[in-house]
Amino acid sequence: MSDSETKSIKASVRTAYGDLASRLARGVDAAGCCGCGPIVVGNYDPNEGIPGLVRQSLGCGNPIAAAQLREGEAVLDLGSGAGLDALLSQRMVGASGLVLGLDGSAEMAKLAERNRLMHGAANVRFLVGDIESIPLRDACVGVVISNCVLNLAPNKRALVREVFRVLRPGGRLVASDILRVGGASAEHASDPSLWSACFAGAAAPEVWRELLLEAGFCEVEVSPQRFYDPDKLPLSSSCGVGPEFCSGLLRARKPA
Ligand SMILES: C[S@@+](CC[C@H](N)C(=O)[O-])C[C@H]1O[C@@H](n2cnc3c(N)ncnc32)[C@H](O)[C@@H]1O
């Protein structure tokens, strides 16, 4: 992919999520990044989530449930959106921990900060920046989580290297994301709306495995988790490709 294609995809993704943040701030329910509810429904137990915030979730899984966060850990949430996962993480790491949320959309970061103030979370910070060039120093967090964001990075090799760089030795990555599990059609790779809907940039499990191992990670696991009803996804009707996607979980550890 050329530099100009990468820039234009990132700009259109930023605009799409900036617009979505404004709608969420006005009280419109999220219904998932692709606008199809099934992706978000059931990811969180309403009793353990933060009810108003679950409605603003644009995730495709629940990385917090898999991350087994511990008191005192430093956590980075890549593409933190309206802040649900960061605020839930904060409850687990407690006052001695720290949670950083990074998002490319200034409007999303503003909405997350508003939610943080509403829920009185002291040890959470929301930053604006690109997940392919994380504005943090080397080896500064113990856990990187992410929910339906990694697919949005046009340069996944740069992203994976950045995650490796900011993790402390022994630190772990736990991310939910859309995976491509069937054949790919080249034509939708450049469709901006399918990029922001989290499909065009979705990679196959074996691509993630290779990139994670190449960056130096160990204990790499990429597993499909949930398949969707094709009739409810906008993809098949809008671009003629089949339902070759599912949500899945990526896990990896930086060697100690
Ligand atoms: C599908 S939403 C998921 C948001 C959140 N993780 C959740 O579960 O609700 C994707 C988020 O990633 C952000 N994003 C997309 N590309 C990004 C990038 N290159 N760097 C940082 N954030 C990005 C978007 O602004 C948006 O908030």
The ligand as a Tripos MOL2 file, in Angstrom:
@<TRIPOS>MOLECULE
LIG
   27    29     1     0     0
SMALL
NO_CHARGES

@<TRIPOS>ATOM
      1 C1        -14.2410    0.1640   16.4240 C.3       1 LIG1
      2 S1        -13.7660    1.4720   17.4600 S.3       1 LIG1
      3 C2        -13.4320    0.6310   18.9950 C.3       1 LIG1
      4 C3        -13.3960    1.5630   20.1620 C.3       1 LIG1
      5 C4        -13.2390    0.9010   21.5340 C.3       1 LIG1
      6 N1        -12.0760    0.0740   21.5910 N.3       1 LIG1
      7 C5        -14.4690    0.1230   21.9260 C.2       1 LIG1
      8 O1        -14.3590   -1.0840   22.1550 O.co2     1 LIG1
      9 O2        -15.5360    0.7270   21.9930 O.co2     1 LIG1
     10 C6        -12.1540    1.8560   16.8460 C.3       1 LIG1
     11 C7        -11.4360    2.9880   17.5900 C.3       1 LIG1
     12 O3        -10.0720    3.0280   17.1580 O.3       1 LIG1
     13 C8         -9.6900    4.3530   16.8850 C.3       1 LIG1
     14 N2         -8.6220    4.2880   15.8670 N.ar      1 LIG1
     15 C9         -8.7360    3.9150   14.5660 C.ar      1 LIG1
     16 N3         -7.5380    3.9530   13.9550 N.ar      1 LIG1
     17 C10        -6.6570    4.3610   14.8900 C.ar      1 LIG1
     18 C11        -5.2550    4.6090   14.8680 C.ar      1 LIG1
     19 N4         -4.5110    4.4280   13.7510 N.pl3     1 LIG1
     20 N5         -4.6500    5.0450   15.9990 N.ar      1 LIG1
     21 C12        -5.3960    5.2400   17.1310 C.ar      1 LIG1
     22 N6         -6.7210    5.0190   17.2070 N.ar      1 LIG1
     23 C13        -7.3410    4.5890   16.1040 C.ar      1 LIG1
     24 C14       -10.9670    5.0290   16.4170 C.3       1 LIG1
     25 O4        -10.9100    6.4290   16.5450 O.3       1 LIG1
     26 C15       -12.0170    4.3660   17.3180 C.3       1 LIG1
     27 O5        -12.2080    5.0660   18.5050 O.3       1 LIG1
@<TRIPOS>BOND
     1     1     2 1
     2     2     3 1
     3     2    10 1
     4     3     4 1
     5     4     5 1
     6     5     6 1
     7     5     7 1
     8     7     8 2
     9     7     9 1
    10    10    11 1
    11    11    12 1
    12    11    26 1
    13    12    13 1
    14    13    14 1
    15    13    24 1
    16    14    15 ar
    17    14    23 ar
    18    15    16 ar
    19    16    17 ar
    20    17    18 ar
    21    17    23 ar
    22    18    19 1
    23    18    20 ar
    24    20    21 ar
    25    21    22 ar
    26    22    23 ar
    27    24    25 1
    28    24    26 1
    29    26    27 1
@<TRIPOS>SUBSTRUCTURE
     1 LIG1         1 GROUP 0 **** ****
